[in-house]
Amino acid sequence: MPFPASLDDQTFATPQELAAAVLQRANHKPDTDHLLAQAAQTGVLSRDEAVGLCAALVQTGRPVAVAVGARLAKRLDDPALCGLLLLAHAALDMGTLLQSAGDDTSVEDLLLGAAAALAKDNDEYRADVLRRLRITGLGGDEARLVARHGTAKEIALSLPSVLLEGLPADCAESIAAGLKRGGPHKQAILDALTPLAPADKAKVWMAARRIGVELPDS
């Protein structure tokens, strides 16, 4: 392990010293996940060490630190962290979850958004995340996750309800990608799109054509 290590114009003698500095900094600077991701990508931290720091950040219960941990979890793209994020979402009080995490988003939004990004290939986690996204009204994350990675049954249960309120922002490409999966997944998405307003449906159709999806005539 290459210690002492220099990151962000600071030198750390040991992994423990870096961890302490990160935890302290995360209470004040929401961009700390960038520092940690850099450390993981350059080999200063092993993946296990980066995951451990992510867990430590989330488990502090302090809004800014939890937000940093959620962003880092998404950057690390380690499916094992999905369970940790869901445990944090269940354990934290609403006062913490509703705290602003910057960029017009809340701590809860970050936790569930990161969990959605990590749950794609795990049936148990994906079902849990989809349920929580529905309860919290995060329709965009729900639509992106279920269209790209959900089963046909999950699509049929989830997507029509999301689309009742119109096409969520930045979802046309994900729904088009879901159509490209073909078979029952494609049919479930087509059924869900039926009541969509023409302007919203046109956005999906355009995205689908760009990636070569064969579309129905109407």
Rosetta blueprint (number, residue, H / E / L):
1 M L
2 P L
3 F L
4 P L
5 A E
6 S E
7 L E
8 D L
9 D L
10 Q E
11 T E
12 F E
13 A L
14 T L
15 P H
16 Q H
17 E H
18 L H
19 A H
20 A H
21 A H
22 V H
23 L H
24 Q H
25 R H
26 A H
27 N L
28 H L
29 K L
30 P L
31 D L
32 T H
33 D H
34 H H
35 L H
36 L H
37 A H
38 Q H
39 A H
40 A H
41 Q H
42 T L
43 G L
44 V L
45 L L
46 S L
47 R H
48 D H
49 E H
50 A H
51 V H
52 G H
53 L H
54 C H
55 A H
56 A H
57 L H
58 V H
59 Q H
60 T L
61 G L
62 R L
63 P H
64 V H
65 A H
66 V H
67 A H
68 V H
69 G H
70 A H
71 R H
72 L H
73 A H
74 K H
75 R H
76 L H
77 D L
78 D L
79 P L
80 A L
81 L H
82 C H
83 G H
84 L H
85 L H
86 L H
87 L H
88 A H
89 H H
90 A H
91 A H
92 L L
93 D L
94 M H
95 G H
96 T H
97 L H
98 L L
99 Q L
100 S E
101 A L
102 G L
103 D L
104 D L
105 T L
106 S E
107 V H
108 E H
109 D H
110 L H
111 L H
112 L H
113 G H
114 A H
115 A H
116 A H
117 A H
118 L H
119 A L
120 K L
121 D L
122 N L
123 D H
124 E H
125 Y H
126 R H
127 A H
128 D H
129 V H
130 L H
131 R H
132 R H
133 L H
134 R H
135 I H
136 T H
137 G L
138 L L
139 G H
140 G H
141 D H
142 E H
143 A H
144 R H
145 L H
146 V H
147 A H
148 R H
149 H H
150 G L
151 T L
152 A H
153 K H
154 E H
155 I H
156 A H
157 L H
158 S H
159 L H
160 P H
161 S H
162 V H
163 L H
164 L L
165 E L
166 G L
167 L L
168 P L
169 A L
170 D L
171 C L
172 A H
173 E H
174 S H
175 I H
176 A H
177 A H
178 G H
179 L H
180 K H
181 R L
182 G L
183 G H
184 P H
185 H H
186 K H
187 Q H
188 A H
189 I H
190 L H
191 D H
192 A H
193 L H
194 T L
195 P L
196 L L
197 A L
198 P H
199 A H
200 D H
201 K H
202 A H
203 K H
204 V H
205 W H
206 M H
207 A H
208 A H
209 R H
210 R H
211 I L
212 G L
213 V L
214 E L
215 L L
216 P L
217 D L
218 S L
